[in-house]
């Protein structure tokens, strides 16, 4: 199935997964904002090895783009937890962190 990537707008024909996310956006100058998102299809991770560079590059490209609420001043930190992923149940519960 061909999908359009949220992060770049490019078309993608490889393996995909459907994910739901809990995104905690923490800000130095603003209240913390938590959102729960049901994302459609995104590319499947190339590996489930949390120590692999490719795993983190996948998260940077396909998960990080769902963080933030538009604040551009002050420091910010993001925690994203995968809450659902029927195609890759081993991803459920994994958390990615940015900004620390």
C-alpha positions in Angstrom: 0.0 0.0 0.0 1.3 3.5 -0.8 1.1 6.1 1.9 2.0 9.8 2.0 4.5 10.5 4.8 3.4 13.0 7.3 6.9 14.2 7.9 7.9 15.0 4.3 4.8 14.6 2.1 6.7 12.0 0.0 5.0 8.8 -1.1 6.1 5.5 0.5 5.5 1.9 -0.8 7.3 -0.2 1.9 6.0 -2.0 5.0 3.7 0.1 7.3 2.3 0.0 10.8 -0.7 1.8 12.3 0.1 3.5 15.6 -1.6 5.5 18.4 0.6 7.8 20.5 0.5 9.6 23.8 2.6 12.8 23.4 3.7 14.7 26.4 4.9 18.2 25.4 6.7 19.9 28.3 7.7 23.5 28.1 9.9 25.8 30.1 7.5 28.8 29.8 4.1 27.1 29.3 1.9 24.4 30.8 2.6 20.8 29.8 0.3 19.6 27.1 -0.6 15.9 26.7 -2.3 14.7 23.6 -3.4 11.2 22.4 -3.3 10.7 18.7 -4.4 7.9 16.4 -2.0 8.2 13.5 -2.8 6.3 10.4 -0.2 4.3 8.6 3.5 5.2 8.9 6.5 3.3 7.7 7.4 0.3 9.9 10.6 0.6 11.8 13.6 -1.1 10.1 14.4 -2.9 13.4 13.0 -3.2 16.9 16.5 -3.1 18.4 16.4 0.0 20.7 20.2 0.3 20.5 20.3 0.5 16.7 20.9 3.9 15.0 18.3 3.0 12.4 15.6 2.6 15.1 16.3 6.1 16.4 16.5 7.6 12.9 13.1 6.0 12.2 11.6 7.7 15.4 13.2 11.0 14.5 11.7 10.9 11.0 8.3 9.3 11.7 7.4 10.0 15.4 9.0 13.3 16.3 6.9 15.2 13.8 3.8 14.6 16.0 5.2 16.6 18.9 4.9 20.2 19.8 2.0 22.7 19.9 3.6 25.7 18.2 5.5 27.3 21.1 8.8 28.7 19.7 10.3 30.4 22.8 11.9 28.7 25.7 13.1 25.1 26.1 10.9 22.1 25.3 11.0 18.4 26.0 8.9 15.7 24.3 8.0 12.2 25.5 6.1 10.0 23.0 4.8 6.6 24.0 3.3 4.2 21.5 0.0 3.0 22.9 -1.3 0.9 20.1 0.3 -0.9 17.1 -1.5 -4.1 16.0 1.1 -4.9 13.4 4.1 -4.7 15.8 2.9 -5.3 19.3 6.5 -5.2 20.6 6.4 -1.4 19.9 3.5 -0.9 22.4 4.8 0.8 25.5 8.0 2.1 24.0 8.8 5.7 24.7 10.9 8.1 22.7 12.4 11.2 24.3 13.6 14.4 22.7 15.0 17.7 24.1 16.7 16.3 27.2 
